[in-house]
Amino acid sequence: MSAFRTFEMSDPTWESNGLRLVTLYSNHLRGRADCSFWAPEDAPTPLPLVILLHGIYGSHWAWSLKGGAHEITRCLINDGSIPPMALAMPSDGLISHGSGYLRQASGDFERWIVDDVPLAATKALPSVTSDSPVFLAGLSMGGFGALRLGARHSLRFRGLSAHSAVTNLSQLRAFMDSDFLESDEFEDPSLNRLLERYRATLPPLRFDCGTSDFLIEANRTLHRHLVAAAVPHQYQEFSGGHNWPYWQANLPETLRFFGGILRGS
């Protein structure tokens, strides 16, 4: 039986700038979902895969068509700053204003990212295989998702990174109308406690935040908590706010971090 009930992929004749678009039926979501993929030409096999999670209100095209993630990655590969790597940029499941990348009654948005997206990459990109190292990163709500899912499924990922991360589900309340924010189903609504709980198995992780971002104090608090709990990590602050110019400018920090892991440096 096929891993996906349906798998619709863009025709290479009409693809632009190397972006490949897929709509598939996910059993975890009990419905269709979208993902954008990109890989450099003449890539080695198995090609490392970076999954980029978008923020609230976003979709699979946000990282590429608002942030230029594929072009940034291409430039860094071409100038030798990072080894070749592919990108998977999935939708979060498109429930309400955002799923939080959590398990919910309407669908398992956690397993969609952890299980379905890497598998879909092996079908969409010939150089990505089941042996490809997989990294996870995200911005804002996607930063929360990347650190949370990376901690809970640490054996799946070689490294984690977050930009302008939401650090507690309560920070999303002003932007969403979903009841899951009030649920006690989730083991920890806070990254502080969750990352401490999984510190023994965490892959290398980093996160950053803009000094003008409304989440800066939350990120500083997370950093201080992790230092006190002896959780290895890297934390950086840069000028900028909670917006695409900031994420576009600092995505290279994530890609170089992952590249360093691949190169063993």
Beta strands, then each sheet from edge to edge (+ up, - down):
strand 1: 7-9
strand 2: 20-26
strand 3: 31-38
strand 4: 49-53
strand 5: 86-90
strand 6: 103-104
strand 7: 107-108
strand 8: 134-139
strand 9: 159-163
strand 10: 205-210
strand 11: 234-238
sheet 1: 1+ 2- 3+ 5- 4- 8- 9- 10- 11-
sheet 2: 6+ 7-
end
